[in-house]
């Protein structure tokens, strides 16, 4: 089975000019930088100095410029848990070095480490035995793509630019020229709405809350926003639900196989209730 994991990260599927502009900054190519800022600002319909700040912030410590909104921990996580695991929750992000390898290469290495951690946490499938391959993570392909200038991979208005141009005449134009990938965003929202009573009961006694990971009340508020179609970080939301279900399944197996665990579980619950 072939997996598409790494496709966007390797071939330029994320339509951002930040990496290209960071390279121009590091090289001191300010005339080229000014031109690309103008081109990308027109394409993105954003002021050029916003794009410049987004590119330059990677060279500064987070304590000075703060953490971007999309990299901040989910609001329903317990503050103590966030403080203890801040580096992991922010993806072990490192400040870009002005000298040495180009910023694009530094970011590529960091992204590859993220993908390695993602794959190491991938659950084994219970389906029939099969071999799973990751074509976009092939070492030869990575070496080639990491050596290609960033402006060849992402261009204004065209993500995966090099890949699209290479597949002309091989892949139908309708696929090559589509603006975005197809995805289903309504399914999780519909599931939350359809099973609302279950999610309400789940938040009444969350194991994640007992363990000091999640603030149950804040998490319920996020579920309510998702139910009504408001903007919430869906990926962390679904991961939190998955973690809670896994912990409940783990608790069920422990209680059914070890009577002593029942007493320990009740002790934990009573202790938590006494603290609160």
N, C-alpha and C positions, 0 to 999 in steps of 0.2 A: 504494500500500500504506500502510495506516494503522498507526502505531506507538504503543504505549502508554507509551513512555518519558516519564517526568515525571508520570505519573498519581498515584502514591503521594505524591510530593514536593509536588505542587500542591494536591491535593484532600484532604489529610489522611489518607493511607493508613497512615502510621506511627503506631500507637496510643500516643503518649507525651504526657503533660501538660506536659512541660518548657517548651515555647514559651509556653503560656498562663500558667503560673506565673511565667515570666520577665517577661512583660508586667505582671502584677500587682505584681511586685517593683519594676519600673522606675517604675510609676505611684504607688507607695506605698499601694496599696489592700490594706492588711494584713488587714482584716476579711474581705474577699472571698477573699484568699489563704488564710487559715486555713480557711475553709469548703471551698474547692476542694481543699486538701490532704487534708482529712478524707474528702471524697467519692472522690478518686482513690486514697487509701490503702486504702479499703475495696474498691474495684474491683480494684486491683492486688495486694491482699493483701501490702502492704509497709508498714513503718513510715513515718509521715508525714515524719519528719526525714530519711529516706533520699531521699524525693522532693524535699524542700526542698534538700538538698545537691546533688542532681543538677541542679536548676534554677539554684542560686546559683553553681555552679562555672564557668559560662560567663562570668561577669564577672571572674574571676581569671586571672592568668597561669598557663600550664601548668607553669612551673617551681615554683610553689607547691603546686599540687594534683595534679600528674601528669596523665598521658594516660589516658582511659578504655580499658578492655581492648579494646573492639571497634575502636578507632582506632589501636591499636599496630601497628607493622610486623610482618610475618610472622616467626616465630622463626628460619626457615631463611635469612633474608637476611644477607649478610655485614655485620658491624658497621661496617666502613669505608664500605660503600655506603649503609648507613642514615644514618650521620652526614652524608654529603655530600648526601643527598636527603631529609632528614627532613621538610622542609616539604611536598614533593610527596607523600611517602608518607602524610602525615597530612591531605592534601587542602587544603593552604594555609589551614588553619583560623585564624580571627582571633578575638581576645577581643571579647566583646560590650561595647558602650559603654552606660553607664548613662543618659547623656543624649543626646538627639538622636532619631533614628528608633527606633521600638519594636523590641525584640529580635526579634520575629517577622519584621519586615521585613528586619532585618539578616541573619537566617538565611536568609530566602527569597532574597535577593540572592546570598549565598554558595552556596546550593544550586544556583541557576541557573548560576553560574559553573562548578560541578562538572559539571553536565549539558552545558554548552558544551564543556568539555574532553573529556567522554566522547564526544560526537558527533564532535568533530574527529578522534578516534582510530578512528572506526568505519571498518572496511575496506569498500572498494567491492565490491559483489556482482558475481559473474560470471554471474548468471542473466540472463534476457531483460531488455531495457531496461524500466524502470518508474520511476515517480515515487514517492518516499517522503515522507509527510507526518507531522507530529507535532502532532496536535490539542491535546494538553495543554500544548504550548508556544506556542500562539497568543497573540500579544501582548495582544489584547483580553481573553482569558480570564485571563491572568496579572495584568493590571491589576485586574480585578474580584476575583480570588481573594486577591490581596495586600491588598486593602482590606477584606476581610471579617474580622471578629473571629475569633480562633483558636478560641474556644469554639463557634463555629458549624460548624467543620470537623471537629473531633475532640471527642467526648464520651465519658464513662466507659462502656466496653462497646460503643462504636459508632465505628468508623473510617469516614472519608469520610461523615460525618453529613449535611452539606448536600447532597451528591450523592445520597445514598440518599433523602432526603426529597423532592428535586426530581424523582426518577424514579419515585415511587409512581404506580401505574396505567399506567406505560409499560413498565417492566421487571418481569418476574415476581417475585413475593415470594420465591421460592426463591433467586433470585440476590441480591436486595437484602438479605436477612437472613442470608446465609451468614456464618459466623464468620471464614473466612480464604479466601484465594485458593488455587486448586488449583495444585500444583507437584509436580515429580518430583525427589525427593532421592536416590532409590536408584540412578538411572542412572549418575552419575559413580562411585559406590562400586562398583557391579557391573563397570564398565569397568576400574577399577583392579585388581580381583580377577581378572578374566578375562585381562587382559594383564599379569599381575604380572611374568613373566619379561622382558617388554619394558621395563617401568619399572625393573627391577633393572639391566638392561644400560645403560639410559639414564643412570642415576646414576653409573655407573662412570667415565664421561668426559662431564661436562656442560659445554657451552660456557658456560653461565651461570656455572659455577664458575671456569672458566679466565679469564673476564672480571672476576671479583671481585664478582659479583652475589649468588650463592647459595652456601651451605655445603652441599655435596652430601650429606655424611653426615647432617646434620640434616634435610635434605629427604627423604632415604630413610626416616628415622624417622617423619616426618609421613605419608608414603605408607603405611607399615606400620600406623600408627594408623587411617588412613582405611580401609584394607583390612579391619581387624578391627572396624569400626563405631564406633571411638572418636571423640570430638569433636575436630575440627580445623577451622581456617578454610578452608572449601572454596573460596570465591571466589578468594582469593590462591593457593591450591594449583593450581586449574585455570588461572589466569593464568600461573603459573610454568611449567606444562607447555606452555601455548600459546607462551610466549616461547621456551622451549627448542626446540620444534619449528620455530618460525619461524627461529631462528638456524641450526639444522641445515639447513633448506631453503636458506637464504641461502648457507651455506658450500658446500653441494653445487653450487649454480649457479656460484659463484665459482671453485671448483676445476675444474669441467667446462669453463668458458669461458676461464680464465686460468691457464696453467701456472705463471706466476710466483707466483700466490697459494698454490700447493701448498707451495713452498719456505717462504713466509712463515708458513703455518699450522704446518708442522713445526717451524719455529724457535720459534714461540709455545709449542707443546706442550713442546718440549725445555726451554725457559726456565722454564716453569711447574714441570716435573718437577724441575729442578735446584733451584728455590727451595724446593719442598716436601721 
